[in-house]
Amino acid sequence: QKANETIRDDTDLFTAVNQNFQTLGTYFSSINQTGEVTSLLADLGLSSMQIDDNDRGFTYKRSGPLDMRMNPDDNTETAYDLLRRLRVTKLKSMLKENSDEEFAAEIAAGVIGKGVKIPETTTELADRVRDIVRPLIGGENENGKMSKFEMKKTKKQLDSTIARVMQAIRIEVNGEFRVLEKLLDDVPKVLSPGGKAVFLTFHSGEDRRVK
């Protein structure tokens, strides 16, 4: 919608299509342009408009429901639904695969383990992860206190861990790796001879697949 509003006077030059990457091959086939694309740019990042909307659940810096669906109009499971469904072992492997999380086992057990109340909001999840990981990081001196440097370092480590957990869950909710792999499979089919494709990746999971 935003794209259409921006280029409404240049519709001969640009067409906005409300679909995700996995339909690329089907779309170009439907307009009889398979094998005719000269240049393709795939930006795999999030939109700031998605992050800034608390109701979407993409950020832990403000409270919002654990949703994380790229298209909230889809009748698919939310991040909260996913956490309710998963077993601890599955969440552990998901955190490792989707975000290379070092403390995957401890976080999985602490978020959805037996007798644990599953977080319902982004800030609840962030607080839970902090409580789980803080003792594992350490940083206190022999008196059990932290210097200002260690406090700052610990906060940065905790924030990075929370961001990785959120990333891993978001990737799973939206099937992002599956979609990317379908896109990579379709790219050689839609490009013309000598055509070029450029991918903007933002984390190691995407980078490994593209390379």
C-alpha positions, 0 to 999 in steps of 0.5 A: 500500500505504501509503495503504491501510494509513493509511486502512484504517478509512475505506475508504468515504471513500477508494479507493487505485488503483495506477495512474499519471495516464495511466489517469485517464480509463479508470479513471473510465470503468470505474466509470461516473463520467466527467464526475462528478468535482467536484475533482481534485488532481494532485501531480506530485512525487516521494515522499520514500520513493522518494528515501530508498530508495537502490536506486531511484536517484532521488538522487545524494547516496547511491550506488545503481543507475541505475534511476529507474523509478517502478514497479520491478516494471514490466519497462521499461528503467532509467536505465542501460539508457536511457543505453546506448541513447541517442546523444549528440545524443538525450541532448543534446536530452533534457537541454535539453527535460526540464530546460533544461540549459545544458551539455547538449552537453558533458554528453551527450558526457562521459557517453555519448560515444565511448570513454566508460564509461557510469556505472552508479551515481548517484554515478558519474553525479554525479561525472562531471557534476561533472568535466564542468561544473566547468571550464565554470563557472570562478570561479578568480582570476588565481592559479587559486584560489577564494575561500570564497564562490566555492567555495560558489557553485560547489558550488551550481551543480554540485549544481543541474546534477546535479539537473537531469541526474537529473531529465531522465533520470528524466522520460525513463525514466518518460515523465512528460511523455507521461503528464502530457499524457494527464492534461491531455487527460482532465481536461475529460472527467472533470470535472463542469460547474463542476468544478475541477482543481489541479496541483502542478508542480515544474519548468518542463517541467511548468509549461509543459504545465499552463499 
